[in-house]
Amino acid sequence: MISEHFRDEETSENCLILNPRIVDCFGDVGWTGITKTLRLKLKGKPLTQWLYSFYSSHAKSFPIKVETIKILCGSEVSELKTFKQKLKKALLELSYVTDWHCEIDCTNKVVVKKVVKKNESI
């Protein structure tokens, strides 16, 4: 799968060169890139990290019930009210780090709208 690995001396970034035959299997939209820098900003915030990973895998997100997010993320918080409070905080943190618009709407659904800046991919 990986043909070559090196470290860019200017940027200090690790670079991978993939086998072209494996790249053809995925195309431009068959994989999800998660920014390490953003992920590190969320260290110690497991729900926010989960939300970032989850929504990073969506080209376009759609509203999802709070209850569904609770199940999908595997939360062990028993009361939905308590989970919703934690979720609101996590969505605020996610908005701050990613510049995405994240909220719980009046129908009790999580809405995430990605803001993509010029020269930046999702």
N, C-alpha and C positions, 0 to 999 in steps of 0.2 A: 504494500500500500504506500509506504513512504519511500521515496527514491533517495531523498537527501535531507539532511538537517544541518542548519548552521545558525550562528548568532550574528546578527547585523551589528557591526562594530559602532556604527554611527548612532543607531537608535537603541541598541542593547536588547532588541526584540529577538525572540527565537523564531526561526523561519523553517517551514516544512515545504518540501517540494514533493507533491504527490505523483504517483504513477498515473500518467495520462489515461490509461484504460480504466482506472477506478474513478477518476474525475468524471468521465463520460456517464457513469452510472448515476451521478448526483445532479449534474447540470448546475445552473445558477441558483436554483431554489430547493434543492433536495437536502439541505443541511442547515443547521442553525449555528450562528456564530455568537458566542457569549464573550463580551469584553472582560478580560481579566481585571483591568483597572476598576471597572464598575463593580465587578463581583467582590473585589477586595474592600471597596468602600462599604459593602453590605456585610462584612465579616461580623459575626456575633448576632446577626439578625436573621435567623433561619426562615421565618415566614416571608420576609422581604426578599431573601435570596431565592426562595421557592417561586414567588411571584415573578421575579425577574427571569428566571429560567423558563417558567411556564409561558409567559407572554412573549419572550424572545423567540419561541418556536412558532408563533402565529404571525403570518404575513399580515393578516387583518383580524383583529380580535372582535368578539361579539359579547354582548352582556351575558353574564353568568350569575346565577343566584348565589348569594352568600353561603347558603347551606351546601351548595354543590362545591364551592371552593373549599369549604371546611372538610368535606369528604375527600376531595382530590388531593389536598395537601397532607392528609393524614393527621390532622390536628387531634390532640387528645383532650382539648378543652371541652368540658361537658356542656356548659351552657352556651347557647347560640349568641346570647347577648354579650357575653364576655369575649367570645371569639370575634364578634363583629367589632368590638372596641379595639382588639389587637389588630384586626384586619385594616381598620381605618388608619391606624398608626403606620402600619406596614405600607399601605398605599401612599401615604404622605411621604414616607421615606423614599419609596420607589419613584415618585414624581420628582422629588428633589434631585436624586442622583441621575435619572435618565432624561428628564425634561418631558416625560410622557404625562398626559393628563389622566389621572387615576382617581376614581371616586366610587362611592356607593350611591346609586341613584334613588329616587323616591319609590321605586318598585322593589327595592332591596336587592338590586343586582349590581355586580361589580362591572364597571365600565372602564376600559383602558384604551386610550387613543394615543397612538405613537406619533411623536413629532419627529420627523426625519429631517435633519439639517442637510444642506447642500454638501455633496461629496461624502455623504455618510450613508451606509447601508443599515438596514434593520438587523 
